[in-house]
């Protein structure tokens, strides 16, 4: 559980237009693969973006406010899937 919403209710956030870079649930601040897609390295790029967001070092695409955690996913190659959940150190 990552604490974004109750189980099986994520679709409601999209339906209510609460998901986006400047929304209640910030999403895809770097543009994701619509901005660039270095095949094979994509999971690492997503991890770096998540780290930059949590550190407050993401520059022009920094999500406003205090970022305590980030979730990054990636697909790189023949079925290699990764998911990373980062939390700022206490």
Backbone bond lengths (Angstrom), bond angles and torsions (degrees), N, CA, C in turn:
res aa  C-N    CA-C-N  psi(-1)  N-CA   C-N-CA  omega(-1)  CA-C   N-CA-C  phi
1 X - - - 1.450 - - 1.525 108.64 -
2 X 1.318 115.98 130.68 1.466 120.01 179.86 1.523 112.72 -106.43
3 X 1.320 117.47 -4.80 1.455 120.30 173.42 1.516 116.27 81.16
4 X 1.318 117.24 17.76 1.468 119.57 179.40 1.524 110.61 -81.66
5 X 1.324 115.88 -39.67 1.466 120.34 -179.05 1.528 108.66 -159.37
6 X 1.300 115.85 172.58 1.459 121.27 176.08 1.532 108.92 -69.59
7 X 1.313 116.66 156.69 1.462 121.02 178.30 1.526 111.05 -53.96
8 X 1.321 115.51 137.61 1.468 124.19 174.21 1.525 113.98 65.10
9 X 1.330 118.13 22.82 1.469 119.90 -179.73 1.529 113.24 -122.90
10 X 1.324 118.36 5.75 1.471 120.73 -177.49 1.523 111.65 -57.31
11 X 1.305 118.30 -35.56 1.459 121.57 -179.06 1.524 111.74 -57.95
12 X 1.330 116.91 -30.54 1.466 120.17 -179.96 1.528 111.30 -64.72
13 X 1.334 116.93 -35.57 1.463 120.24 178.60 1.520 110.81 -61.52
14 X 1.331 116.96 -40.64 1.461 120.90 178.01 1.525 110.80 -69.78
15 X 1.313 115.88 -42.89 1.463 120.50 179.91 1.530 111.55 -61.26
16 X 1.324 117.19 -34.84 1.467 122.37 -179.27 1.529 112.54 -90.36
17 X 1.337 116.60 9.46 1.470 122.94 177.87 1.531 112.16 56.70
18 X 1.330 116.55 43.13 1.465 121.47 -179.05 1.526 112.59 -103.16
19 X 1.343 117.21 5.33 1.459 121.28 -176.30 1.525 109.93 -116.12
20 X 1.325 117.15 125.98 1.465 122.94 178.53 1.512 109.54 164.39
21 X 1.319 117.22 171.46 1.464 119.94 -175.47 1.524 112.39 -58.80
22 X 1.318 117.60 -34.35 1.465 120.73 -177.14 1.527 112.10 -111.91
23 X 1.327 116.56 24.28 1.467 121.58 -176.21 1.527 111.23 -107.25
24 X 1.314 115.05 -177.22 1.469 122.17 179.82 1.535 111.86 -58.74
25 X 1.326 116.32 -38.37 1.465 122.06 176.68 1.531 107.39 -114.23
26 X 1.338 117.71 95.18 1.465 120.29 -178.81 1.529 111.04 -60.54
27 X 1.327 115.52 138.61 1.460 120.67 -173.40 1.516 110.19 -146.23
28 X 1.309 117.45 130.97 1.454 123.98 170.63 1.529 114.40 57.81
29 X 1.329 118.73 50.76 1.463 120.55 -175.21 1.522 114.70 -64.61
30 X 1.324 118.38 -24.20 1.464 120.38 -178.88 1.521 112.59 -87.00
31 X 1.324 117.25 -8.11 1.456 119.99 -176.31 1.516 113.04 96.41
32 X 1.322 116.48 -9.81 1.465 119.78 177.96 1.514 112.46 58.57
33 X 1.310 116.62 -147.53 1.458 119.88 -178.23 1.518 112.73 -76.97
34 X 1.328 118.03 -4.17 1.466 118.81 172.32 1.520 109.95 -74.14
35 X 1.337 117.11 -20.29 1.457 121.69 178.22 1.529 110.84 -91.17
36 X 1.306 117.08 -41.69 1.466 122.54 179.15 1.519 108.49 -166.74
37 X 1.317 117.40 154.94 1.458 120.05 179.23 1.524 110.47 -144.88
38 X 1.333 116.92 83.89 1.462 119.66 177.38 1.534 109.90 -76.79
39 X 1.308 116.08 86.12 1.463 122.10 -174.17 1.528 110.17 -48.62
40 X 1.297 115.71 132.71 1.456 121.84 -178.36 1.519 112.26 94.47
41 X 1.325 116.36 -36.65 1.464 120.61 -179.64 1.524 112.11 -101.17
42 X 1.318 116.87 -2.54 1.464 121.06 -175.58 1.529 113.08 -51.80
43 X 1.336 120.03 -46.15 1.469 118.33 179.72 1.525 113.36 -59.25
44 X 1.326 117.16 -36.13 1.464 120.42 179.29 1.527 110.22 -68.39
45 X 1.333 116.69 -40.09 1.466 120.80 178.16 1.524 110.06 -61.02
46 X 1.329 117.34 -42.09 1.467 120.99 179.28 1.530 110.56 -65.64
47 X 1.326 117.23 -39.36 1.462 120.94 177.99 1.525 110.48 -63.48
48 X 1.322 117.38 -45.13 1.468 120.96 179.09 1.524 110.25 -60.67
49 X 1.338 117.44 -43.54 1.467 120.63 178.28 1.522 110.44 -59.60
50 X 1.332 117.43 -43.71 1.465 121.15 179.81 1.525 110.90 -62.47
51 X 1.324 116.96 -42.92 1.468 121.06 178.58 1.524 110.25 -62.56
52 X 1.333 117.17 -44.95 1.468 120.63 179.24 1.524 111.32 -60.27
53 X 1.331 117.45 -40.53 1.461 121.16 179.62 1.526 110.51 -63.48
54 X 1.321 116.98 -47.25 1.469 120.88 -178.27 1.529 110.90 -65.28
55 X 1.328 116.80 -35.92 1.471 120.92 179.20 1.522 112.82 -77.99
56 X 1.349 117.34 -15.78 1.462 120.33 -176.85 1.513 112.84 81.08
57 X 1.329 116.98 23.17 1.457 122.65 -175.95 1.526 113.68 -113.68
58 X 1.325 118.74 25.00 1.467 121.01 -174.44 1.526 113.86 -87.56
59 X 1.308 117.58 3.50 1.466 120.43 174.56 1.517 113.78 64.07
60 X 1.340 116.03 -131.52 1.470 122.02 -175.06 1.517 113.53 -59.78
61 X 1.315 117.63 -28.02 1.468 119.29 -178.16 1.527 112.63 -106.69
62 X 1.342 115.85 24.71 1.463 120.41 175.71 1.521 109.75 -67.97
63 X 1.308 116.49 130.73 1.460 121.37 175.54 1.523 107.54 -71.79
64 X 1.336 117.61 130.40 1.468 120.12 -179.16 1.529 112.12 -63.11
65 X 1.311 115.83 151.89 1.458 120.97 176.71 1.513 112.12 92.46
66 X 1.313 114.56 -177.11 1.464 121.89 -178.12 1.529 108.96 -87.64
67 X 1.305 116.92 116.72 1.461 121.97 -179.71 1.526 108.43 -95.48
68 X 1.313 116.47 119.08 1.463 121.76 -178.10 1.523 112.81 -100.31
69 X 1.328 117.33 -25.82 1.462 120.21 -178.48 1.523 109.54 -151.06
70 X 1.319 115.00 158.40 1.461 121.09 179.41 1.521 108.89 -145.59
71 X 1.311 115.41 148.80 1.455 122.50 178.62 1.517 107.27 -120.30
72 X 1.315 117.28 127.26 1.461 121.66 179.58 1.521 109.05 -127.34
73 X 1.318 115.61 138.79 1.458 120.73 176.52 1.516 108.91 -129.46
74 X 1.300 115.84 158.36 1.451 119.36 177.66 1.512 111.74 -161.30
75 X 1.308 113.69 156.49 1.459 122.34 177.25 1.513 105.87 -129.64
76 X 1.307 117.83 126.26 1.448 118.89 -176.92 1.508 113.56 -140.19
77 X 1.310 117.34 90.33 1.457 120.04 174.14 1.510 113.34 104.97
78 X 1.317 115.70 -140.38 1.462 122.63 -172.95 1.523 112.63 -86.19
79 X 1.308 116.94 64.60 1.454 120.43 175.62 1.510 115.60 90.08
80 X 1.328 117.10 13.23 1.456 119.29 176.60 1.519 109.00 -84.11
81 X 1.297 117.01 113.09 1.457 122.34 179.94 1.517 109.27 -119.58
82 X 1.317 115.55 139.54 1.456 119.98 178.42 1.518 109.93 -133.60
83 X 1.311 115.47 150.95 1.456 121.64 172.40 1.527 106.51 -139.54
84 X 1.310 115.05 132.64 1.463 120.38 -177.06 1.519 108.88 -129.33
85 X 1.300 116.64 131.13 1.454 122.47 176.19 1.520 107.04 -115.08
86 X 1.323 115.98 118.98 1.455 120.93 -178.62 1.513 109.65 -109.81
87 X 1.306 115.73 145.54 1.454 121.07 175.72 1.516 108.14 -135.50
88 X 1.313 115.02 136.70 1.455 119.57 178.56 1.519 108.92 -63.11
89 X 1.308 115.92 137.99 1.456 121.51 179.71 1.523 110.16 -61.73
90 X 1.313 116.18 142.22 1.466 120.41 179.65 1.501 111.12 -79.48
